[in-house]
Amino acid sequence: MKKDTHPDYHKITVVMTDGTQFETYSCYGEEGAKLQLDIDPKSHPAWTGGNQQILDRGGRVSRFKKKFEGFLK
């Protein structure tokens, strides 16, 4: 195996959007670096279920609901 082909794997601190921190191993930055997250599972709508809207363009959602309305009853 070739030498010096793999990146340096070291311990960093990850800072969540609410300020909580945890340590993990990563190739990011240098030893002891802090990774400040802009989006995380505590704040992103995909995980929190916030303000999700389904836009019905051309009746696609209506047709889908009609097609499968008795499927799970």
PyMOL CGO cylinders between C-alpha atoms (Angstrom):
from pymol import cmd
from pymol.cgo import CYLINDER

trace = [
    CYLINDER, 0.00, 0.00, 0.00, 1.26, 3.50, -0.82, 0.3, 1, 1, 1, 1, 1, 1,
    CYLINDER, 1.26, 3.50, -0.82, 2.35, 5.66, 2.06, 0.3, 1, 1, 1, 1, 1, 1,
    CYLINDER, 2.35, 5.66, 2.06, 0.79, 9.09, 2.78, 0.3, 1, 1, 1, 1, 1, 1,
    CYLINDER, 0.79, 9.09, 2.78, -2.35, 8.44, 0.71, 0.3, 1, 1, 1, 1, 1, 1,
    CYLINDER, -2.35, 8.44, 0.71, -4.85, 8.56, 3.55, 0.3, 1, 1, 1, 1, 1, 1,
    CYLINDER, -4.85, 8.56, 3.55, -5.88, 11.85, 5.18, 0.3, 1, 1, 1, 1, 1, 1,
    CYLINDER, -5.88, 11.85, 5.18, -5.08, 12.56, 8.82, 0.3, 1, 1, 1, 1, 1, 1,
    CYLINDER, -5.08, 12.56, 8.82, -7.81, 11.16, 11.08, 0.3, 1, 1, 1, 1, 1, 1,
    CYLINDER, -7.81, 11.16, 11.08, -8.02, 13.08, 14.36, 0.3, 1, 1, 1, 1, 1, 1,
    CYLINDER, -8.02, 13.08, 14.36, -10.35, 14.29, 17.13, 0.3, 1, 1, 1, 1, 1, 1,
    CYLINDER, -10.35, 14.29, 17.13, -12.46, 17.44, 16.54, 0.3, 1, 1, 1, 1, 1, 1,
    CYLINDER, -12.46, 17.44, 16.54, -15.30, 19.18, 18.39, 0.3, 1, 1, 1, 1, 1, 1,
    CYLINDER, -15.30, 19.18, 18.39, -18.67, 19.57, 16.68, 0.3, 1, 1, 1, 1, 1, 1,
    CYLINDER, -18.67, 19.57, 16.68, -20.82, 22.52, 17.86, 0.3, 1, 1, 1, 1, 1, 1,
    CYLINDER, -20.82, 22.52, 17.86, -24.57, 22.14, 17.23, 0.3, 1, 1, 1, 1, 1, 1,
    CYLINDER, -24.57, 22.14, 17.23, -26.88, 25.08, 16.46, 0.3, 1, 1, 1, 1, 1, 1,
    CYLINDER, -26.88, 25.08, 16.46, -28.10, 25.24, 20.08, 0.3, 1, 1, 1, 1, 1, 1,
    CYLINDER, -28.10, 25.24, 20.08, -24.53, 25.43, 21.41, 0.3, 1, 1, 1, 1, 1, 1,
    CYLINDER, -24.53, 25.43, 21.41, -24.15, 21.84, 22.61, 0.3, 1, 1, 1, 1, 1, 1,
    CYLINDER, -24.15, 21.84, 22.61, -20.85, 20.20, 21.72, 0.3, 1, 1, 1, 1, 1, 1,
    CYLINDER, -20.85, 20.20, 21.72, -19.49, 16.71, 21.26, 0.3, 1, 1, 1, 1, 1, 1,
    CYLINDER, -19.49, 16.71, 21.26, -16.17, 15.23, 20.23, 0.3, 1, 1, 1, 1, 1, 1,
    CYLINDER, -16.17, 15.23, 20.23, -15.71, 12.88, 17.31, 0.3, 1, 1, 1, 1, 1, 1,
    CYLINDER, -15.71, 12.88, 17.31, -13.04, 11.71, 14.92, 0.3, 1, 1, 1, 1, 1, 1,
    CYLINDER, -13.04, 11.71, 14.92, -12.86, 13.25, 11.46, 0.3, 1, 1, 1, 1, 1, 1,
    CYLINDER, -12.86, 13.25, 11.46, -10.61, 14.30, 8.57, 0.3, 1, 1, 1, 1, 1, 1,
    CYLINDER, -10.61, 14.30, 8.57, -11.94, 17.88, 8.91, 0.3, 1, 1, 1, 1, 1, 1,
    CYLINDER, -11.94, 17.88, 8.91, -9.41, 20.59, 9.78, 0.3, 1, 1, 1, 1, 1, 1,
    CYLINDER, -9.41, 20.59, 9.78, -6.65, 19.84, 12.24, 0.3, 1, 1, 1, 1, 1, 1,
    CYLINDER, -6.65, 19.84, 12.24, -6.47, 18.20, 15.64, 0.3, 1, 1, 1, 1, 1, 1,
    CYLINDER, -6.47, 18.20, 15.64, -8.73, 20.09, 18.09, 0.3, 1, 1, 1, 1, 1, 1,
    CYLINDER, -8.73, 20.09, 18.09, -10.61, 22.06, 15.38, 0.3, 1, 1, 1, 1, 1, 1,
    CYLINDER, -10.61, 22.06, 15.38, -14.22, 23.12, 15.98, 0.3, 1, 1, 1, 1, 1, 1,
    CYLINDER, -14.22, 23.12, 15.98, -16.87, 22.42, 13.33, 0.3, 1, 1, 1, 1, 1, 1,
    CYLINDER, -16.87, 22.42, 13.33, -19.74, 24.91, 13.76, 0.3, 1, 1, 1, 1, 1, 1,
    CYLINDER, -19.74, 24.91, 13.76, -22.97, 23.52, 12.24, 0.3, 1, 1, 1, 1, 1, 1,
    CYLINDER, -22.97, 23.52, 12.24, -25.50, 25.81, 10.55, 0.3, 1, 1, 1, 1, 1, 1,
    CYLINDER, -25.50, 25.81, 10.55, -28.12, 23.07, 10.26, 0.3, 1, 1, 1, 1, 1, 1,
    CYLINDER, -28.12, 23.07, 10.26, -28.52, 19.99, 12.42, 0.3, 1, 1, 1, 1, 1, 1,
    CYLINDER, -28.52, 19.99, 12.42, -31.24, 17.44, 13.29, 0.3, 1, 1, 1, 1, 1, 1,
    CYLINDER, -31.24, 17.44, 13.29, -32.53, 19.68, 16.11, 0.3, 1, 1, 1, 1, 1, 1,
    CYLINDER, -32.53, 19.68, 16.11, -33.27, 22.62, 13.80, 0.3, 1, 1, 1, 1, 1, 1,
    CYLINDER, -33.27, 22.62, 13.80, -33.83, 21.30, 10.26, 0.3, 1, 1, 1, 1, 1, 1,
    CYLINDER, -33.83, 21.30, 10.26, -37.47, 20.84, 9.15, 0.3, 1, 1, 1, 1, 1, 1,
    CYLINDER, -37.47, 20.84, 9.15, -36.69, 17.45, 7.60, 0.3, 1, 1, 1, 1, 1, 1,
    CYLINDER, -36.69, 17.45, 7.60, -36.10, 16.06, 11.11, 0.3, 1, 1, 1, 1, 1, 1,
    CYLINDER, -36.10, 16.06, 11.11, -38.39, 18.30, 13.16, 0.3, 1, 1, 1, 1, 1, 1,
    CYLINDER, -38.39, 18.30, 13.16, -41.45, 18.02, 10.89, 0.3, 1, 1, 1, 1, 1, 1,
    CYLINDER, -41.45, 18.02, 10.89, -41.87, 21.78, 10.76, 0.3, 1, 1, 1, 1, 1, 1,
    CYLINDER, -41.87, 21.78, 10.76, -43.79, 23.76, 8.17, 0.3, 1, 1, 1, 1, 1, 1,
    CYLINDER, -43.79, 23.76, 8.17, -43.83, 21.18, 5.43, 0.3, 1, 1, 1, 1, 1, 1,
    CYLINDER, -43.83, 21.18, 5.43, -46.19, 22.06, 2.60, 0.3, 1, 1, 1, 1, 1, 1,
    CYLINDER, -46.19, 22.06, 2.60, -47.30, 19.95, -0.32, 0.3, 1, 1, 1, 1, 1, 1,
    CYLINDER, -47.30, 19.95, -0.32, -47.98, 22.01, -3.42, 0.3, 1, 1, 1, 1, 1, 1,
    CYLINDER, -47.98, 22.01, -3.42, -50.59, 20.55, -5.73, 0.3, 1, 1, 1, 1, 1, 1,
    CYLINDER, -50.59, 20.55, -5.73, -49.50, 21.59, -9.20, 0.3, 1, 1, 1, 1, 1, 1,
    CYLINDER, -49.50, 21.59, -9.20, -51.74, 20.25, -11.91, 0.3, 1, 1, 1, 1, 1, 1,
    CYLINDER, -51.74, 20.25, -11.91, -53.71, 18.05, -9.52, 0.3, 1, 1, 1, 1, 1, 1,
    CYLINDER, -53.71, 18.05, -9.52, -50.90, 15.50, -9.07, 0.3, 1, 1, 1, 1, 1, 1,
    CYLINDER, -50.90, 15.50, -9.07, -51.39, 15.17, -5.33, 0.3, 1, 1, 1, 1, 1, 1,
    CYLINDER, -51.39, 15.17, -5.33, -55.17, 14.90, -5.74, 0.3, 1, 1, 1, 1, 1, 1,
    CYLINDER, -55.17, 14.90, -5.74, -54.81, 12.19, -8.38, 0.3, 1, 1, 1, 1, 1, 1,
    CYLINDER, -54.81, 12.19, -8.38, -52.36, 10.28, -6.20, 0.3, 1, 1, 1, 1, 1, 1,
    CYLINDER, -52.36, 10.28, -6.20, -54.63, 10.46, -3.14, 0.3, 1, 1, 1, 1, 1, 1,
    CYLINDER, -54.63, 10.46, -3.14, -57.64, 9.37, -5.20, 0.3, 1, 1, 1, 1, 1, 1,
    CYLINDER, -57.64, 9.37, -5.20, -55.74, 6.48, -6.75, 0.3, 1, 1, 1, 1, 1, 1,
    CYLINDER, -55.74, 6.48, -6.75, -54.53, 5.12, -3.40, 0.3, 1, 1, 1, 1, 1, 1,
    CYLINDER, -54.53, 5.12, -3.40, -57.36, 6.23, -1.05, 0.3, 1, 1, 1, 1, 1, 1,
    CYLINDER, -57.36, 6.23, -1.05, -58.49, 2.70, -0.14, 0.3, 1, 1, 1, 1, 1, 1,
    CYLINDER, -58.49, 2.70, -0.14, -55.03, 1.11, -0.07, 0.3, 1, 1, 1, 1, 1, 1,
    CYLINDER, -55.03, 1.11, -0.07, -54.36, 1.22, 3.68, 0.3, 1, 1, 1, 1, 1, 1,
    CYLINDER, -54.36, 1.22, 3.68, -57.91, 1.00, 5.05, 0.3, 1, 1, 1, 1, 1, 1,
]
cmd.load_cgo(trace, "trace")
